[in-house]
Amino acid sequence: MFVGTLTLDLLLGDVHSLKEKRSIVRPIVAELQRKYGVCAAETGNQELHRRAEIGLAVVSGEAGHVAGVLDSCERLVSGRPEVQLLSAHRRLLDDQDE
């Protein structure tokens, strides 16, 4: 069993309030969940209106599948015109890790 996590640090475009921020971040999180079956949420920078952190996780029996899903998720977010991907941090764990 393999678990992959991905943390995405985002800079949002012309956003002036937390309400506007949520209107950008929520659809991205929902699309990641719907399209790739990952567990995703806004995990950081909730108090900042121009920054967002999205964390996601995927579980599979194959490391290659986990890596492929994480690649696809990163591409989806980086391709969104309303956000700039500042950094992406990945982690891959197997059932031998503690």
C-alpha positions as MATLAB code, in Angstrom:
seq = 'MFVGTLTLDLLLGDVHSLKEKRSIVRPIVAELQRKYGVCAAETGNQELHRRAEIGLAVVSGEAGHVAGVLDSCERLVSGRPEVQLLSAHRRLLDDQDE';
ca = [
       0.000    0.000    0.000;
       1.374    3.393   -1.016;
       0.276    6.820    0.181;
       1.202    9.934   -1.738;
       0.749   13.466   -0.497;
       1.089   16.726   -2.370;
       1.119   20.213   -0.874;
       0.627   23.084   -3.299;
       1.497   26.678   -2.389;
      -0.492   29.096   -4.547;
      -0.479   32.816   -5.238;
      -3.894   34.066   -6.270;
      -4.411   36.800   -8.845;
      -6.685   39.814   -8.429;
      -8.264   38.823   -5.106;
      -9.264   41.399   -2.487;
     -11.130   39.387    0.145;
     -11.334   35.981    1.750;
     -14.725   35.504    0.089;
     -13.163   35.981   -3.365;
     -10.355   33.626   -2.378;
     -12.825   30.883   -1.408;
     -14.617   31.312   -4.748;
     -11.343   30.358   -6.462;
     -10.017   27.683   -4.087;
     -13.215   25.671   -3.543;
     -13.762   24.839   -7.237;
     -10.123   23.731   -7.573;
     -10.435   21.425   -4.546;
     -13.753   20.046   -5.833;
     -12.313   19.376   -9.296;
      -9.304   17.537   -7.838;
     -11.633   15.353   -5.777;
     -14.048   14.676   -8.627;
     -11.540   14.152  -11.429;
      -8.848   12.163   -9.596;
     -10.588   10.685   -6.537;
      -8.111   12.245   -4.121;
      -8.726   13.600   -0.666;
      -8.097   17.355   -0.996;
      -8.597   20.446    1.158;
      -7.333   23.940    1.774;
      -4.707   23.247    4.424;
      -2.943   26.529    5.062;
      -2.833   30.295    4.645;
      -6.550   30.557    5.419;
      -6.149   34.059    6.859;
      -4.346   35.455    3.783;
      -6.497   36.492    0.844;
      -3.851   36.225   -1.913;
      -2.185   32.978   -0.817;
      -3.579   29.481   -0.550;
      -2.242   26.066    0.339;
      -3.978   22.965   -0.950;
      -3.071   19.558    0.423;
      -4.086   16.281   -1.117;
      -3.536   12.584   -0.580;
      -4.009    9.449   -2.631;
      -3.717    5.763   -1.690;
      -2.997    2.898   -4.081;
      -1.411   -0.515   -4.240;
       1.060    0.723   -6.866;
       3.654    3.485   -6.425;
       3.461    4.293  -10.147;
      -0.262    4.957   -9.922;
       0.244    7.277   -6.939;
       2.971    9.212   -8.804;
       0.776    9.503  -11.890;
      -2.182   10.865   -9.942;
       0.040   13.402   -8.145;
       1.520   14.485  -11.505;
      -1.963   14.973  -12.941;
      -3.125   16.972   -9.939;
      -0.099   19.244  -10.084;
      -0.609   19.828  -13.825;
      -4.284   20.626  -13.331;
      -3.576   23.267  -10.684;
      -0.576   24.788  -12.472;
      -2.685   25.148  -15.619;
      -5.325   27.259  -13.915;
      -4.998   30.892  -15.100;
      -6.325   32.406  -11.859;
      -3.500   30.966   -9.717;
       0.282   30.820   -9.828;
       1.867   27.666   -8.448;
       4.750   28.794   -6.213;
       5.829   25.371   -4.969;
       4.790   21.740   -4.838;
       6.016   19.319   -2.168;
       5.479   15.568   -2.566;
       5.814   12.654   -0.258;
       5.483    8.957   -1.034;
       5.140    6.478    1.800;
       4.676    2.737    1.714;
       3.369    0.432    4.420;
       6.964   -0.179    5.585;
       7.419    3.495    6.601;
       6.663    4.569   10.125;
];
